Structure formats: structure tokens, C-alpha cells
Amino acid sequence: MTNQDKTMEFMQIAMKYIPEAKEQLEEAGIELTMDLIQPFMEIFTKVMNEAYELGKADSQKE
């Protein structure tokens, strides 16, 4: 799986939870827009890539 494939898969996972996040943010008085979410999606992608690599390394140890 290429990095681009992983990134697309991670983004699909994130998009599944966007409505829930949007609802919680709006309840806190924060309006969620695509401009506001972009930096967080980049952080999410970094976190998911690191988690993927950690899981991959763990599976290779066994």
C-alpha cells in the first residue's frame, strides 16, 4: 500500500466521523468549516501514518 493509498483510506475514516465532530463542536459554540478542519486533517493523517507504521513494526516482530 502506497502512502497516497493510506492517506486516502485515513481520510475516508476521518470523514466518517466528521458529522459527530461537527455536532460536538457546534454544541461548544464552534462552527466547523472546511477551512478550519484542514489543519486538523493534516495532523490526523500524521497520527494515522505513525500508528500504521507502529502496528506494522509490531506485526513484523511476532
C-alpha positions as CSV (number, residue, x, y, z in Angstrom):
1,M,0.0,0.0,0.0
2,T,1.5,3.4,-1.0
3,N,1.5,6.4,1.2
4,Q,-1.1,8.0,-1.0
5,D,-3.4,5.0,-0.7
6,K,-3.0,5.0,3.1
7,T,-3.7,8.8,3.2
8,M,-6.9,8.3,1.2
9,E,-8.0,5.4,3.4
10,F,-7.3,7.5,6.5
11,M,-9.3,10.5,5.1
12,Q,-12.2,8.2,4.4
13,I,-12.1,7.1,8.1
14,A,-11.9,10.7,9.2
15,M,-14.8,11.8,7.0
16,K,-17.0,9.1,8.6
17,Y,-16.6,10.9,11.9
18,I,-16.9,14.5,10.7
19,P,-20.6,14.8,11.4
20,E,-20.1,13.7,15.0
21,A,-17.2,16.1,15.5
22,K,-19.2,18.9,13.8
23,E,-22.1,18.3,16.2
24,Q,-19.9,18.4,19.3
25,L,-18.0,21.5,18.2
26,E,-21.3,23.3,17.4
27,E,-22.6,22.4,20.8
28,A,-19.5,24.1,22.2
29,G,-20.2,27.2,20.1
30,I,-17.5,26.5,17.4
31,E,-18.6,26.4,13.8
32,L,-16.8,23.8,11.8
33,T,-15.9,24.8,8.2
34,M,-13.6,23.1,5.7
35,D,-11.1,25.9,6.1
36,L,-10.9,25.3,9.9
37,I,-10.8,21.5,9.5
38,Q,-7.9,21.3,7.0
39,P,-5.1,21.7,9.5
40,F,-6.6,19.1,11.8
41,M,-7.0,16.6,8.9
42,E,-3.2,17.0,8.3
43,I,-2.5,16.3,11.9
44,F,-4.9,13.3,11.8
45,T,-3.1,11.9,8.7
46,K,0.3,12.2,10.5
47,V,-1.1,10.4,13.6
48,M,-2.6,7.6,11.5
49,N,0.6,7.2,9.5
50,E,2.6,6.9,12.7
51,A,0.0,4.4,14.2
52,Y,0.1,2.4,11.0
53,E,3.9,2.2,11.0
54,L,3.9,1.2,14.7
55,G,1.4,-1.6,14.0
56,K,3.4,-2.7,11.0
57,A,6.6,-2.9,13.0
58,D,4.9,-4.7,15.9
59,S,3.5,-7.3,13.5
60,Q,6.9,-7.9,12.0
61,K,8.4,-8.6,15.4
62,E,6.0,-11.6,16.0
